[in-house]
């Protein structure tokens, strides 16, 4: 009898051990703590995605640090975060400097809006690309300049100094903005160029979109570039930009979507290509738009955390897109969302593909 009970006990222990081994990755996934860092552009919708995902995945904690794309890339490079976020994809040269293979997943799109502090305008300010480049080059320094008056007939523009506000930190938003300026201004391209951090010809620097927003709000005559969500929350007006079709277009989720559509064929070949300044066949497109990317190490050691990370990003590029428009982002087209799912299948843990 004692031997029989012993055999039963050992069998039960073996079954429980097998169950615990089977459940271990699940438990790890359910209680994973993930850290991400980077883009301020994506922070408003990222915060919402995280809150919604954590609500349906009890025990999971995701901490996202809105420190700018440059900071996120650096932290990812140093192995300090599980994922980074950037408004500009890494180039082939940048990828070579990373400690391992990086998967770049487009996760949202939106407009970079030009906001300003001018009182008593009867309608939204309108600017051409040439005038905007002239302002940020420091060549147009007064609001009454003919290049601004030309696109604002009948508007009483003040005879006052323009105060330029720009990012002081490495920023994907800056990357999108300077890519646009390089596309429309040969002088900007040769003197300044496009990057997440540039040597600005003029202006005051603010850290993060919060810093630029603060300068514009506090200084009459200021102009700067921020994500639309920041302008909306701070009740700041936005410029209607002239596109290549000759139309003045306000930044919105819909007009950013039109920019994505205009580059559909190019994005199918390389999703990292910029979507600024689409051609005249896209009259409804806002010209300063960009995709943002999640930067994910292909490999890792903790299977539970890796599986949770995959689940989170899969949610972001699928069901999470439903809330994009209400937060002023453009939902990903179905073709790019499908591409994202195939990219996520490259993720591994301990050299093995995730489920």
Helices and strands as residue ranges (DSSP letters): H 2-30, E 33-38, H 43-56, E 61-66, H 69-77, E 83-86, H 92-96, E 102-116, E 126-127, H 129-137, H 146-149, E 163-167, H 172-184, H 186-191, E 204-206, H 208-218, E 222-227, H 228-233, E 237-238, E 240-242, E 248-249, H 253-262, H 264-269, E 289-297, H 303-316, G 319-323, G 325-327, H 334-344, E 348-349, E 352-353
